[in-house]
Amino acid sequence: MAAAVEAHWPGTLEGLVVTRYGYAVPCTRIEILEAAHPVPDAAGLIAAERMLKRVSGLTEDDTVLCLISGGGSSLLALPLPGITLEDKQAINRALLKSGASIGEMNCVRRHLSAIKGGRLAIACYPAKVVTLLISDVPGDNPFDIASGPTCADITTCADALAIVRRYGIDLPLHVRDVLERGTGESVKPCDPRLEGNEIHLVATPQMALEAAARVAREAGIPPWILGDSIEGEARDVGKTLAGITRQIAHRGQPVSTPCVLLSGGETTVTVQGNGRGGRNVEFLLALGVALDGVDGVYAIAGDTDGVDGQEEIAGALLHPDSLQRAWEMGMRPKDSLDNNDGHGFFGALGDAVVTGPTLTNVNDFRAILVMGA
């Protein structure tokens, strides 16, 4: 995003951007920092402090262009006073394993942050803030993308506390006190300091699905977009789409073969086994177990940023013979699923999809190709 702005911005420009380790692109006028994702580190904290310092003292004659995409919740980590980076790291890890949706996780993150939930925009005041967003969240809600550093937030500390209780997240007493007392309240839509600011969505999961649909049509395969904001446990989504796929393959309903089913969104994995998680590989493994080798069905699922969960692996491929090959290797697919070990399963088959840094993030992408008899 920073490189694109430099290539097209005609006037005076200076700035600071933080991205994931290994994702930096050379820029001449914008300084690029790197930090950790999905669990924040000290580099992200330093980047957030520097960013707030950079926008302090601006005037109404200044314009701040904010380039925000998924991952910012971790990359731009600055806890509220009294909360440590170690607190944030532990809470982040617990949320990632809890099965909470991305919206629920970001609600908690916003209310423990000194820069998100609209606080960066307030720090820019009275300068005008123009935010360009690449959405990686179901529904494309601006306050959920990177936990909304420049966006008004309709959720509250009470909402965040309810989420913590719902998933049994163990908070230190001093952190829980921030939510109970409301001292971590985010910036609300009625705040006059946000007046005149602009927010634009420049890339979304729906756009990715529509691009994939064009590719399918060019290949002579009718595409069907099932939705860009599908959520829920990855294994449950896998079972559900397996049922739809079987109906198409065996009965030609609700559409005939050949076809490709496209979907996006962000599922969750409640990690209970000793595996490495990964919502896209868990979805695929559940899909494969439920299909049990239906002929003519192939699938791919991956995170568009190239990182599924905490692994440097985007996702995986499923073939009609994936389960058979696994059994021949001595693996038990159902055991791998119960152990949340989709990465281990598809890695052993040689079917992991490794893209490296994609330099974008429009959530998860899933495609099921049904060829028929």
Secondary structure, 3 states (H helix, E strand, C coil): CHHHHHHHCCCCCCEEEEEECCCCCCCCCEEEEEECCCCCCHHHHHHHHHHHHHHCCCCCCCEEEEEEECCHHHHCCCECCCCCHHHHHHHHHHHHHHCCCHHHHHHHHHCCECCCCCHHHHHHCCCEEEEEEECCCCCCCHHHHHHCCCCCCCCCHHHHHHHHHHCCCCCCHHHHHHHHHCCCCCCCCCCHHHCCCEEEEEECHHHHHHHHHHHHHHCCCCEEEEEEEECCEHHHHHHHHHHHHHHHHHHCCCCCCCEEEEEEECCECCCCCCCCCCHHHHHHHHHHHHHCCCCCEEEEEEECCCCCCCCCCCEEEECCCHHHHHHHCCCCHHHHHHCCCHHHHHHHHCCEECCCCCCCCCCEEEEEEECCC
